[in-house]
Amino acid sequence: MLFNSAQFIFVFLPIVLSVFFLLGRLREQMLAVMWLVIASLVFYGFDDPYRLLPLILSSIAFNFFIGRMLLRSQSRALLAIGVGGDLLLLGYFKYAGFLVETLNAVSGIALPRPNIDLPIGISFFTFTQIAFLVDAYRGEAREYEPFHYTLFVSFFPHLIAGPIYHHKEIMPQFHLQENFRFDISNFGFGLTWFALGLAKKMLFADVAAQYATPIFNAAAAGQAVGLVDGWIGACGFALQLYYDFSGYTDMAIGLALMIGVRLPLNFDSPYKALSLVDFWRRWHMTLSRFLRDYLYIPLGGNRKGPRRRYVNLLVTMLLGGLWHGAAWHFVVWGGLHGCYLVVGHWKGTLRERGVLATPPDTRWTHTLQWASTFVLVCVGWVFFRSDSVGTALSMLGRLVTFQGGSTALVTVPVLLAIAIGMAVQFVPRAPGAAIRSAVSKLHPVPMGIAAGFALFAITTLGPRGVAPFIYFQF
């Protein structure tokens, strides 16, 4: 079930919220929690319950009991068993085929590639539970009631594609009495976020995909892609990916806000970044936080000198690239961004020592920094989007040469759509408090009518069909 489908918006969500608030009004908090658990599992297993539900429930049970034992013993061996079990599960479903292909290529043997379908959301709920186990080992997670833990993992707004959150920042909110009562301010604020996210997905991401996908498909098929087409494809996919993923995140945040739960932000206008270091402070922030706290810092972070810091950065980004997909082009994408970060931090060190001059604080300098950062990000997205390293290199070759002309794909509407997509990045965001104050003053009936009209208009104006979110495959 997808957030942007009619069955979710007009059937699933109203039923879930109505029953939840009814139970809350009757002061049946545990029943309300159990209802959210049931609804979340129905949401997750809707398309393939016999395969998906046993998987997530067994993962939840394993981590729940490991977490309870960690609370009592805080044993490193027990933590290793828990994290190792999670990684084995993720490795089997996500990397078994990749490892067999790599082994065949290196050794020359011909082992059959296992045909394993990747369960949706497995990367996200696995990382969420790894963070929980580490927090339990550190004594930072204290809630171990089974239904609350199951809700922590399976809470449907975040389950499929994040954001990746911590137990300590979410579960205390499910003990607040006020979150079990309908609040027009929370609902209106959440509905605003949800509508904005839906607009991002259907009016920006899905439209950009119509321009970017044919160009990348042509490159994958070995067809000549011209200079202009290549940059249209790269920029179009950059916008598609951002609006698709940030749209999902906004919808998830809005859904949680409807019952008063605050999920962490995941994006902060990343294409406004003036450096690659700044970009990773703005892009997929909860994944960056996870990689920092549970990989980069345990590797030594910046505590063991600059050379070790650069190695740690590179290793972290390589593994971050591999997390996105079991293919070498994802590894190259992660390594490329690792190199970007190494160079960025190295330049920062030189400026601190006075070896390298700090750029002047002018509009032209900022424009140049922004443009160069965006170009480097787009180069990385070519590897991310392509089906192989070879296709990516072929596409990149077209971006720096004048071979081949433009095609009918490059039209004024295409260029206008990309320009609008970039311009929206630079529109100042309205303060959350101001939106909350405004919607809290509206009567629920006209607000509900206006929201229903807006959702209907967005689904009508967007491309036909219900397009899945890109990050569902990770």
C-alpha positions in Angstrom: 0.0 0.0 0.0 1.3 3.4 -1.0 0.8 6.8 0.7 -0.1 8.3 -2.7 -2.9 5.7 -3.4 -6.6 6.4 -3.1 -7.1 3.3 -0.9 -4.6 4.7 1.6 -5.8 8.3 1.6 -9.5 7.8 1.6 -10.0 4.3 3.2 -7.0 3.1 5.3 -6.1 6.3 7.0 -9.6 7.5 8.0 -10.3 4.1 9.5 -7.0 3.9 11.4 -7.3 7.4 12.8 -11.0 7.1 13.7 -10.6 3.8 15.7 -7.3 5.1 17.3 -9.0 8.3 18.7 -12.1 6.4 19.7 -10.1 4.1 21.8 -8.1 7.0 23.2 -11.3 8.8 24.1 -12.4 5.7 26.0 -9.1 5.9 27.8 -8.0 2.5 26.4 -4.4 3.5 25.6 -3.1 -0.1 25.4 -5.9 -1.0 23.0 -5.1 2.0 20.9 -1.4 1.0 20.8 -2.5 -2.6 19.8 -4.7 -1.1 17.1 -1.8 0.9 15.7 0.3 -2.3 15.7 -2.4 -4.2 13.8 -2.9 -1.4 11.3 0.9 -1.0 10.7 1.2 -4.8 10.1 -1.7 -4.7 7.7 -0.1 -1.8 5.9 3.2 -3.6 5.6 1.9 -6.9 4.6 -1.0 -5.7 2.4 0.5 -6.9 -0.9 2.2 -10.1 0.2 1.3 -11.0 3.8 2.4 -14.6 3.8 6.0 -13.6 3.0 6.4 -10.2 4.6 4.6 -10.6 8.0 6.6 -13.7 9.2 9.8 -11.9 8.2 9.1 -8.6 10.2 7.5 -10.4 13.2 10.4 -12.8 13.6 12.9 -9.9 13.3 10.9 -7.9 15.9 10.8 -10.9 18.3 14.5 -11.6 17.9 15.6 -8.0 18.6 13.0 -7.6 21.4 14.4 -10.5 23.4 18.0 -9.6 22.7 17.2 -6.1 23.9 15.6 -7.3 27.1 18.7 -9.4 27.8 21.0 -6.5 27.0 19.1 -4.4 29.6 20.1 -6.9 32.3 23.6 -7.8 31.3 24.9 -5.2 28.8 27.1 -7.9 27.3 29.3 -7.2 24.3 28.9 -10.8 23.1 25.1 -10.5 23.3 25.2 -7.2 21.4 27.4 -8.9 18.7 24.9 -11.7 18.4 22.0 -9.3 18.0 23.7 -7.0 15.5 25.2 -10.0 13.7 21.8 -11.6 13.4 20.3 -8.5 11.9 23.1 -8.1 9.4 22.8 -11.8 8.4 19.1 -11.3 7.7 19.8 -8.2 5.7 22.8 -9.8 4.0 20.8 -12.8 2.9 17.9 -10.9 1.3 19.9 -8.0 -0.1 23.5 -9.2 -0.8 23.4 -12.9 -1.5 23.0 -12.5 -5.2 25.6 -9.7 -5.4 28.2 -11.9 -3.5 27.6 -14.9 -5.8 28.0 -12.7 -8.9 31.2 -11.1 -7.5 32.6 -14.6 -6.6 31.8 -15.9 -10.1 33.5 -12.9 -11.7 36.6 -13.2 -9.5 37.0 -17.0 -9.5 35.7 -17.9 -12.9 33.2 -20.4 -11.6 29.5 -20.4 -12.4 27.5 -20.7 -9.2 23.8 -20.2 -9.8 22.5 -16.8 -8.6 19.9 -17.1 -5.9 16.6 -15.6 -6.9 15.6 -13.7 -3.8 13.1 -10.9 -3.8 14.1 -8.0 -1.6 11.4 -7.4 1.0 10.3 -3.7 1.1 11.5 -1.7 4.1 14.0 -4.3 5.3 17.0 -1.9 5.2 15.1 0.6 7.3 13.6 -1.6 10.0 16.9 -3.5 10.3 18.9 -0.2 10.8 16.2 1.0 13.3 16.6 -2.2 15.3 20.4 -2.2 15.2 20.3 1.4 16.6 17.9 0.1 19.3 20.3 -2.7 20.3 23.2 -0.4 20.6 21.2 2.1 22.6 20.0 -0.7 24.9 23.6 -1.8 25.4 24.5 1.8 26.3 21.5 2.1 28.7 19.8 4.7 26.5 16.6 2.6 25.7 14.4 1.7 28.7 11.0 0.6 27.3 10.7 -3.1 26.7 6.9 -3.8 26.7 6.3 -6.1 23.7 3.4 -4.2 22.0 5.2 -0.8 22.4 8.4 -2.3 20.9 6.5 -3.8 18.0 4.9 -0.4 17.4 8.3 1.3 17.6 9.6 -0.9 14.7 6.4 -1.2 12.6 4.8 2.3 13.0 3.4 2.6 9.5 4.4 6.2 8.7 8.1 5.4 8.9 8.2 1.6 8.3 8.9 1.4 4.6 11.5 4.2 4.0 12.2 5.9 7.2 13.1 8.3 8.6 15.4 6.2 10.8 14.7 7.2 14.4 15.9 6.2 17.9 13.8 4.5 20.5 14.4 7.2 23.0 13.0 9.9 20.8 9.8 8.2 19.7 8.5 5.8 22.3 8.1 8.3 25.2 5.6 10.1 22.9 3.3 7.1 22.9 3.0 7.4 26.7 1.6 11.0 26.5 -2.1 11.1 27.3 -2.8 14.0 25.0 -1.6 12.1 21.9 -4.5 9.7 22.3 -7.0 12.5 22.0 -8.0 14.1 18.7 -6.4 17.5 18.5 -7.4 19.8 15.6 -4.0 21.6 15.7 -2.0 18.4 15.5 -4.3 17.0 12.8 -4.3 20.2 10.7 -0.5 20.6 11.0 0.0 17.0 10.0 -2.4 17.3 7.1 -0.5 20.3 5.9 2.8 18.3 5.9 1.1 15.3 4.2 -0.4 17.4 1.4 2.9 19.1 0.8 4.6 15.7 0.6 2.0 14.4 -1.8 2.4 17.4 -4.0 6.2 16.9 -4.1 5.7 13.3 -5.1 3.0 13.7 -7.7 3.6 17.1 -9.1 7.4 17.2 -9.1 9.0 13.8 -8.7 6.6 11.8 -11.0 6.7 14.6 -13.6 10.6 14.8 -13.5 10.7 11.0 -13.9 8.9 11.3 -17.3 11.9 13.3 -18.5 14.8 11.6 -16.8 13.8 7.9 -17.2 13.8 7.8 -21.0 17.3 9.3 -21.1 18.8 6.8 -18.7 17.0 4.0 -20.4 18.5 5.1 -23.7 22.0 5.2 -22.2 21.4 1.7 -20.7 20.4 0.4 -24.2 23.6 1.8 -25.7 21.9 4.6 -27.6 23.8 7.9 -28.2 22.9 10.5 -25.6 23.7 14.1 -26.4 25.3 16.6 -24.2 22.1 18.5 -23.5 20.1 15.3 -23.1 22.7 13.9 -20.6 22.5 17.0 -18.4 18.7 17.0 -18.6 18.7 13.4 -17.5 21.1 14.0 -14.6 19.4 17.1 -13.4 16.0 15.6 -13.9 16.9 12.5 -11.8 18.4 14.7 -9.1 15.1 16.5 -8.8 13.1 13.3 -9.1 15.0 11.6 -6.3 14.8 14.6 -4.0 11.2 15.3 -4.4 10.3 11.6 -4.3 12.2 10.8 -1.1 11.6 14.1 0.7 7.9 13.9 -0.4 7.7 10.5 1.3 9.4 11.8 4.4 7.0 14.8 4.6 4.0 12.5 4.2 5.4 10.3 7.0 6.0 13.2 9.3 2.5 14.5 8.6 0.9 11.2 9.3 2.7 10.9 12.6 1.8 14.5 13.5 -1.9 13.7 13.1 -1.6 11.8 16.3 0.9 14.2 17.9 4.1 12.2 17.3 7.1 14.1 16.0 9.4 12.2 13.7 12.9 13.6 13.0 13.4 15.8 9.9 15.2 14.1 7.0 15.9 16.9 4.5 16.9 20.5 4.7 16.9 21.9 1.2 20.0 19.8 0.2 20.4 21.4 -3.2 21.1 24.8 -1.5 24.4 23.4 -0.2 27.6 25.3 -0.9 29.8 22.3 -0.3 29.6 18.5 -0.2 30.1 18.5 3.5 27.1 20.9 3.8 25.2 18.6 1.4 25.5 15.6 3.7 24.3 17.8 6.6 21.1 18.4 4.6 20.5 15.1 2.7 18.9 12.0 4.3 19.9 13.4 7.7 18.7 10.4 9.8 20.9 8.0 7.7 23.8 10.4 8.1 23.2 10.5 11.8 23.1 6.6 11.9 26.3 6.2 9.9 28.0 8.8 12.1 26.9 7.4 15.5 27.1 3.7 14.7 29.9 3.4 12.2 32.1 6.5 11.8 32.5 7.2 15.5 33.1 3.5 16.5 35.7 3.3 13.8 37.5 6.2 15.6 35.9 9.2 14.0 38.3 12.1 14.0 40.0 11.1 17.3 43.0 9.4 15.8 44.5 12.0 13.5 43.6 13.4 10.1 44.7 10.3 8.1 42.6 7.9 10.1 39.7 10.4 9.9 39.9 10.3 6.1 40.0 6.5 6.0 37.0 6.4 8.4 35.1 8.8 6.2 35.8 6.8 3.1 34.9 3.4 4.7 31.7 4.9 6.1 30.6 6.3 2.7 31.5 3.1 0.9 29.4 1.1 3.3 26.7 3.7 3.0 26.7 3.3 -0.8 26.5 -0.5 -0.4 23.5 -0.1 1.9 21.7 1.6 -0.9 22.0 -1.3 -3.2 23.8 -4.6 -3.9 25.7 -3.4 -7.0 29.1 -2.0 -7.8 27.6 1.3 -9.1 26.3 2.0 -5.6 29.7 1.2 -4.1 31.3 3.7 -6.6 28.6 6.3 -5.7 29.5 5.9 -2.0 33.2 6.0 -2.7 32.8 9.1 -4.8 31.1 10.9 -2.0 33.6 9.6 0.4 36.3 11.2 -1.7 34.2 14.4 -1.8 34.1 14.5 2.0 37.7 13.7 2.4 38.7 16.6 0.1 36.2 18.9 1.8 37.5 18.2 5.3 41.1 18.4 4.1 40.4 21.9 2.6 38.8 22.9 5.9 41.9 21.8 7.8 44.2 23.8 5.5 42.0 26.9 6.0 42.2 26.4 9.8 46.0 26.3 9.5 46.1 29.4 7.3 47.6 27.4 4.4 44.5 27.9 2.2 42.7 31.2 2.0 39.1 31.4 3.0 36.9 32.3 0.0 35.5 35.8 0.1 31.9 36.1 1.4 30.3 37.4 -1.8 27.2 36.5 -3.8 29.4 35.4 -6.8 31.5 33.2 -4.6 28.4 31.5 -3.1 27.0 31.1 -6.6 30.2 29.4 -7.8 30.3 27.2 -4.7 26.6 26.2 -5.2 27.0 25.4 -8.9 30.1 23.3 -8.4 28.5 21.4 -5.5 25.4 20.7 -7.5 27.4 19.5 -10.5 29.4 17.1 -8.4 26.2 15.8 -6.8 24.7 15.2 -10.2 27.8 13.3 -11.3 27.2 11.0 -8.3 23.6 10.6 -9.1 24.5 9.3 -12.6 26.2 6.3 -10.9 23.3 6.0 -8.5 20.6 5.9 -11.2 22.5 3.9 -13.9 22.1 0.1 -14.0 25.9 -0.5 -14.1 29.2 1.2 -13.8 29.7 1.0 -17.5 26.4 2.7 -18.3 27.3 5.5 -15.8 30.7 6.0 -17.4 29.2 6.2 -20.8 26.6 8.7 -19.6 29.3 10.8 -17.9 31.3 10.8 -21.1 28.4 12.5 -22.8 28.2 15.1 -20.1 31.7 16.5 -20.9 31.8 16.1 -24.7 29.8 17.6 -27.5 29.1 14.3 -29.2 25.5 13.8 -30.3 22.8 16.4 -30.4 19.7 16.9 -28.5 16.5 15.0 -29.1 12.8 15.7 -28.9 13.0 15.0 -25.2 14.6 18.4 -24.6 11.7 20.9 -24.9 10.8 24.2 -23.3 8.4 22.4 -20.9 11.2 20.1 -19.8 13.6 23.0 -19.1 10.8 25.0 -17.4 10.0 22.0 -15.1 13.6 21.6 -14.1 13.9 25.4 -13.4 10.8 25.3 -11.3 12.0 22.3 -9.4 15.3 24.0 -8.6 13.6 27.3 -7.7 11.4 25.7 -5.1 14.5 24.6 -3.2 15.3 28.3 -2.5 11.8 29.3 -1.3 12.1 30.0 2.4 10.1 27.5 4.4 7.3 28.9 6.5 8.1 28.5 10.2 6.4 25.4 11.7 5.0 27.4 14.6 3.2 29.8 12.2 1.6 27.0 10.2 0.6 25.3 13.4 -1.0 28.5 14.8 -2.9 29.2 11.5 -4.4 25.7 11.2 -5.3 25.5 14.8 -7.7 28.5 14.4 -9.6 26.8 11.5 -12.8 24.9 12.2 -12.5 21.2 11.5 -15.4 21.0 9.0 -14.2 23.6 6.4 -10.6 22.5 6.9 -11.6 18.9 6.2 -13.5 19.9 3.1 -10.5 22.0 1.9 -8.0 19.2 2.6 -10.2 16.7 0.8 -10.4 19.0 -2.2 -6.6 19.6 -2.2 -5.9 15.9 -2.0 -8.3 15.2 -4.9 -6.8 18.0 -7.0 -3.3 16.7 -6.4 -4.2 13.2 -7.4 -6.0 14.5 -10.5 -3.3 16.9 -11.7 -0.5 14.4 -11.1 0.5 11.7 -13.7 -1.9 8.9 -14.2 -1.3 5.8 -12.1 0.2 5.3 -8.7 4.0 5.4 -8.9 6.0 3.6 -6.2 8.6 5.6 -4.2 12.2 5.1 -5.3 13.5 4.3 -1.8 11.1 1.4 -1.5 13.6 -0.8 -3.3 16.4 -0.1 -0.7 
